[in-house]
Amino acid sequence: MYAEITGWGKCMPPSILTNDQIATVVDTSDEWIHSRSGIRERRVSHVAPSQLAAIAAQRALAAARMDPKDLDMVILATCSPDTLIPSAAAACQLAIGATNAGVFDLNAGCTGFLYGLSVATSMIKAGDHKRILVIGAERITWYLNWRHRETAVLFGDGAGAVVLEASENPVGLLASKLTCDSGAAEALKLPYFGTAADRFQTDYRQMTIQFDGREIFRRAVKGMQEASEYVLNKTGVSKEQVDLMVPHQANIRIIEALGKFMGMPEEKVMVNIGSYGNTSAATIPVALTEALESGRVKPHSTVLLAAFGAGLTCGAGLLRWGDRVQALGQSDAELPPCDQSALEILAPAIKASVAG
Ligand SMILES: CC(C)(COP(=O)(O)OP(=O)(O)OC[C@H]1O[C@@H](n2cnc3c(N)ncnc32)[C@H](O)[C@@H]1OP(=O)(O)O)[C@@H](O)C(=O)NCCC(=O)NCCS
């Protein structure tokens, strides 16, 4: 038994925040951000991540022409859930009407979607589940401190989703490698969010993403390369036989270094970081959806996924695509309209950051 990807979709919130707009509130420039990261702009969400997830999910279900009631499981990879209890996956289940599905959130930082895809594939292979929705959805801009220019400029919001269905054809995720280098966990963290903090002494305004950019950069390239080589060896697929690599989009220089080590020519590497920045667990399903929509995934393509993130988690997966690269249908689901600009949505956070 295999787990074929039969549907895919994304939901990017409409409000765009450009580098030049950030430069009006933070000491930075379009030139610095673009040359150091490859990012030109990102999206800022006016809604909770479960709402982004629900729209991406409805688009993926339409692409698979699947009734949400036929889903057995909804896995939502996120490290920015609407609430801890109930899970964001439960809110998403309600919004899409997947009334017969079990649900859970999965937090493996930016590697979350890859972890979810691997778990879902194993559940289908084990035979207990036939149809699973795997979503990556994030509202990382909610966490940002606009006094920390080295982190604030890198992230954005969004969601992507895929539908997996049991298949007898040898397609879907053929191998995956998931790791976690917890000895280096301190290199990327979100303190003051969780029960380790003293609830009555903590100033929750200190809660923001903190990282050691150079340390993560080095470990990300090495970790994704090792995980990628593992899945290639395991499947007996050579680097030359990979048709498309879809890596996590945290920094264009990380992507280029990985591409170089893996011997991938530029045209075989999916890059969309310029438009969205790092959308954490949403990154890979959004990039995969755009690769399908732009014809870069073809019938029977071999697709290499690679990601890294908080934990420090890391991973790779090798996908063999099936016969169909066209969506079977389209959803008319849309987010509620947004009448605010990105800077207006972020205004309270920017004000608090500057004051704090
Ligand atoms: C963060 C990152 C872009 C920094 O790039 P870098 O080339 O390593 O830059 P450096 O850390 O050497 O900083 C260079 C200078 O730019 C400055 N700088 C940092 N952010 C800046 C910004 N937004 N605008 C202008 N200058 C900035 C620094 O203060 C430093 O100044 P100094 O030389 O006077 O000390 C890069 O390391 C990175 O992408 N790391 C991984 C990202 C990550 O962890 N993502 C999350 C995990 S999924």
The ligand as an SDF file (V2000), in Angstrom:
LIG
                    3D

 48 50  0  0  0  0  0  0  0  0999 V2000
   19.8310   35.7690    9.8340 C   0  0  0  0  0  0  0  0  0  0  0  0
   20.6910   35.8180    8.5900 C   0  0  0  0  0  0  0  0  0  0  0  0
   19.8770   36.3530    7.4170 C   0  0  0  0  0  0  0  0  0  0  0  0
   21.8470   36.7800    8.8450 C   0  0  0  0  0  0  0  0  0  0  0  0
   22.6910   36.8140    7.7160 O   0  0  0  0  0  0  0  0  0  0  0  0
   24.2860   36.9380    7.9310 P   0  0  0  0  0  0  0  0  0  0  0  0
   24.8980   37.1210    6.6180 O   0  0  0  0  0  0  0  0  0  0  0  0
   24.7020   35.7430    8.7510 O   0  0  0  0  0  0  0  0  0  0  0  0
   24.3960   38.2830    8.7340 O   0  0  0  0  0  0  0  0  0  0  0  0
   25.1730   38.5540   10.1030 P   0  0  0  0  0  0  0  0  0  0  0  0
   24.5120   37.8250   11.2220 O   0  0  0  0  0  0  0  0  0  0  0  0
   26.5910   38.2710    9.8330 O   0  0  0  0  0  0  0  0  0  0  0  0
   24.9340   40.1100   10.2900 O   0  0  0  0  0  0  0  0  0  0  0  0
   25.6050   41.0200    9.4810 C   0  0  0  0  0  0  0  0  0  0  0  0
   25.3320   42.4450    9.9460 C   0  0  0  0  0  0  0  0  0  0  0  0
   23.9960   42.8410    9.5210 O   0  0  0  0  0  0  0  0  0  0  0  0
   23.2910   43.4010   10.6160 C   0  0  0  0  0  0  0  0  0  0  0  0
   21.8700   43.1100   10.4450 N   0  0  0  0  0  0  0  0  0  0  0  0
   21.1650   42.0690   10.9450 C   0  0  0  0  0  0  0  0  0  0  0  0
   19.8860   42.1570   10.5370 N   0  0  0  0  0  0  0  0  0  0  0  0
   19.7910   43.2750    9.7720 C   0  0  0  0  0  0  0  0  0  0  0  0
   18.7220   43.8670    9.0810 C   0  0  0  0  0  0  0  0  0  0  0  0
   17.4800   43.3690    9.0560 N   0  0  0  0  0  0  0  0  0  0  0  0
   19.0010   45.0060    8.3850 N   0  0  0  0  0  0  0  0  0  0  0  0
   20.2170   45.5400    8.3570 C   0  0  0  0  0  0  0  0  0  0  0  0
   21.2710   45.0050    9.0140 N   0  0  0  0  0  0  0  0  0  0  0  0
   21.0520   43.8680    9.7130 C   0  0  0  0  0  0  0  0  0  0  0  0
   23.8950   42.7530   11.8340 C   0  0  0  0  0  0  0  0  0  0  0  0
   23.6880   43.5710   12.9590 O   0  0  0  0  0  0  0  0  0  0  0  0
   25.3560   42.6320   11.4480 C   0  0  0  0  0  0  0  0  0  0  0  0
   25.9500   43.8740   11.6930 O   0  0  0  0  0  0  0  0  0  0  0  0
   27.4930   43.9850   12.2030 P   0  0  0  0  0  0  0  0  0  0  0  0
   28.3150   43.3180   11.1300 O   0  0  0  0  0  0  0  0  0  0  0  0
   27.7150   45.4450   12.3180 O   0  0  0  0  0  0  0  0  0  0  0  0
   27.5190   43.2260   13.5050 O   0  0  0  0  0  0  0  0  0  0  0  0
   21.2270   34.4100    8.2390 C   0  0  0  0  0  0  0  0  0  0  0  0
   22.2050   34.0140    9.1660 O   0  0  0  0  0  0  0  0  0  0  0  0
   20.1470   33.3590    8.2130 C   0  0  0  0  0  0  0  0  0  0  0  0
   19.2910   33.3680    7.3510 O   0  0  0  0  0  0  0  0  0  0  0  0
   20.1850   32.3900    9.1320 N   0  0  0  0  0  0  0  0  0  0  0  0
   19.1940   31.3240    9.2330 C   0  0  0  0  0  0  0  0  0  0  0  0
   17.7930   31.8460    9.3890 C   0  0  0  0  0  0  0  0  0  0  0  0
   17.0000   31.0750   10.3630 C   0  0  0  0  0  0  0  0  0  0  0  0
   17.4630   30.6560   11.3640 O   0  0  0  0  0  0  0  0  0  0  0  0
   15.7260   30.8890   10.0850 N   0  0  0  0  0  0  0  0  0  0  0  0
   14.8570   30.2250   10.9860 C   0  0  0  0  0  0  0  0  0  0  0  0
   15.0420   28.7670   10.9900 C   0  0  0  0  0  0  0  0  0  0  0  0
   13.9500   27.9010    9.9590 S   0  0  0  0  0  0  0  0  0  0  0  0
  1  2  1  0
  2  3  1  0
  2  4  1  0
  2 36  1  0
  4  5  1  0
  5  6  1  0
  6  7  2  0
  6  8  1  0
  6  9  1  0
  9 10  1  0
 10 11  2  0
 10 12  1  0
 10 13  1  0
 13 14  1  0
 14 15  1  0
 15 16  1  0
 15 30  1  0
 16 17  1  0
 17 18  1  0
 17 28  1  0
 18 19  1  0
 18 27  1  0
 19 20  2  0
 20 21  1  0
 21 22  1  0
 21 27  2  0
 22 23  1  0
 22 24  2  0
 24 25  1  0
 25 26  2  0
 26 27  1  0
 28 29  1  0
 28 30  1  0
 30 31  1  0
 31 32  1  0
 32 33  2  0
 32 34  1  0
 32 35  1  0
 36 37  1  0
 36 38  1  0
 38 39  2  0
 38 40  1  0
 40 41  1  0
 41 42  1  0
 42 43  1  0
 43 44  2  0
 43 45  1  0
 45 46  1  0
 46 47  1  0
 47 48  1  0
M  END
$$$$
